[in-house]
Amino acid sequence: MLNLFGGKDKAGGGAATNERVSRHSSGWGQLLDRMRGEESLRVLDIGPTSSTNINFVTGLGHSIYLANLVEDAAKREWIVAQEDGSGRFDVERFLAAHLSFSGRGFDLVLFWDTADYLPEELLVPVLTRIHEVMAPGGQMLALFHQAAARSRPGEKEDFCRYHLTDTNKVDVQRVGEYPPLNSYTNRQIERLLESFKGFHFFLGKDNVREVVVTR
């Protein structure tokens, strides 16, 4: 998302961490229409905690649950040493710690660009768990950065929090830096989300693809 903030200057500056930049989101606009038209929806917001999102969703009469997956998945505590000296991501322990909802089900999931930053061995299990806890007819919004807009492989990029608004725009706020671990074509996205149905793709001017899928 560097282009939203104008990139970083050579002195190491760039936009302030707390600066918010507005971007159009057709996917969010579609989910917003549903939130306005239905009552008591259950929303799962994947990303750094946003008091804006909590207040917005509850103000519409819905409930919200938050899970900050990218920042937690980057911690070394989830890597289990193997006899050959390699490391294995402890997927089951991570899922138990972050995606156990005690019987809660969700009507809307805001997955944002999480797929770009999760380790490959974790991503499919996370999406499988989310699919399991979504109600039939539930919808998920996911964002994917285009490879052509990426930095060099392994180079860190801005990781952002997405704040909801009452329009078809979201406010994007830099909260840290992480290397993108994945990049997908539209066909690969469809395979990644093959357990869902009703694909609606949108391409933003910032080279971010959005997709809304249905459970």
Summary of the structure (lengths in Angstrom):
residues: 215
radius of gyration: 17.1
end to end distance: 28.0
largest distance: 55.3
contacts: 627
relative contact order: 0.21
helix: 32%
strand: 33%
